[in-house]
Amino acid sequence: MSLPSAETWWHAQRPSWQLRVGLLCGLAGLWLGASLPPQLSLWALACVITLWVSVSLRWWLGSVFIVLTFGGLWAQLSQQWHQLTPQLPLSSTDQPVTMVGTIVRFPDVRPTTTRYHLALSTHGTTPTTDQILLVSSQPSPQWDYGTTLQFTGTRHPPRNFGQFDYRAYLARQGISALVTDPTDITIIGQEGGSGFIRTAKRLRNHLKATIRTHVPDPHALIAVGVLLGERESLPAFTQSTFQRAGLQHLLVVSGFNVTLVFLCVGYALQWLGPRVMLGGSLLSLFAYVALTGGDGPILRAALMGGISGYSLLIGRYADGRTLLLLSLFLIGLWHPALLRHDVGLQLSALATLGLLVFTPPLESLLTPLPSPHPSFTRLLSASLAAQLSVMPLLITHFGQVSWVGLIANLLADPLVPLVMATSTLSSLVGALPVLGPLSGAATTTSIELLLWAAALTGWVDPVILPAWFGAFSLGLVCLALLWGTLSDSSHIHLAKNKS
């Protein structure tokens, strides 16, 4: 079969390129709109200017400005809808106030505290829809999702920590104030929030208890974190070891875990036909997002998996770069501040785009080098691509980076599917007489290997780097990723074939 001509090929690929440009412009507008204070009059003026530009200039430039302006205007409106920069009245005399609120997210367990995201219904005698973060000194959860509490406490604004903008981090969740160790706590009800989320939370608690049947700590804590996203308090030494090794992302649910769930369910159901396979995969994604709490990286991976599955069902080619941009754009339409303030989502997006853009050329460069197996070269290329993509952002936000992270990820990344598989098995059959101890032993062994991989490189202190270096390197990486996003990857394959 003859290859299509260059003109035919260009017209066939051009819509995908145009779509990526449009999505990038929309994301830029959403990011800018979420970064600026809400001034709708300026954006209305920008819309008028955009219409004039569309008529006066070439159509493609006008389209770019239209999409950019739409994204910014939508983000400006969203700031008011979500109250991302709320000016909530604090107690002027710093006196305790009685409040009533419902826990609307899963408890966030820290080594010495537990944090609850509450939506208030009353503040004193005044009805309100404000949201606060209740901080309890108890390191284990006392209340669960959907519990309505009446308590007395003093609200105070959050404080930033070093380079980390904690206020912005809480603001993108709608939280403007903290209440620490309230008194006179009374449980009013336990049926608040979504009934579906409450059911998911009960199932989550059951799976967690089943894992703990035959898996000891800290292995059980890691298994629950990797599988269910439960942020329970790990020993300080274990947390420090994973942080120094650059493996802290393995202790919680990430987009990689969601991808594994999607692929495994799809593979198991493929013999039932494409429609059943897609339906089962989408249901598994929906259930897994509910089980894990639905953070930014999880939503991004779930959207990419759902869109790619639908593309396969209708027989359309799905470019990974387009899928990533489209999933981020949909998240931005729902909540623009996630693009601006959610560091986890930013790291997940950069790592995914780096895998798509940098892995092929890196694999081409590393292929001539001696390697024990071709799969090792592929794994090294993927790990190096992800590390290069996220390292500047880590420096920008945290001022340090693990210089042994590449080695640690090469050792630990292949263990993640094994840990997820054994943890899933323990959560399902852990309570059975014979299979329970066997699955518990398998889970403990796989996590022990993960701990060994972290300990092998976790003794090395991270490198402290200035923020300007992180910003400069982030700019270079973003330019390289932008070029890779808008370019045609087939040129790389053509160059390979010619060589």
Secondary structure by P-SEA (a helix, b strand, c coil): cccccaaaaaaaaaaaaaaaaaaaaaaaaaaaaaaccccaaaaaaaaaaaaaaaaaccaaaaaaaaaaaaaaaaaaaaaaaacccccccccccccbbbbbbbbcccccccccbbbbbbbccccccccccbbbbbbbccccccccccbbbbbbbbbbbbbbccccaaaaaaaaacccccccccccccccccccccaaaaaaaaaaaaaaaaaaccccaaaaaaaaaacccccccccaaaaaaaaaacccccccccaaaaaaaaaaaaaaaccccaaaaaaaaaaaaaaaaaaacccaaaaaaaaaaaaaaaaaaabbbbbaaaaaaaaaaaaaaaccccccccaaaaaaaaaaaaaaccaaaaaaaacccccccaaaaaaaaaaaaaaaaaaaaaaaaccccccaaaaaaaacccaaaaaaaaaaaaaaccccccaaaaaaaaaaaaaaaaaaaaaacccbbbbbbcaaaaaaaaaaaaaaaaaaaaccaaaaaaaaaac
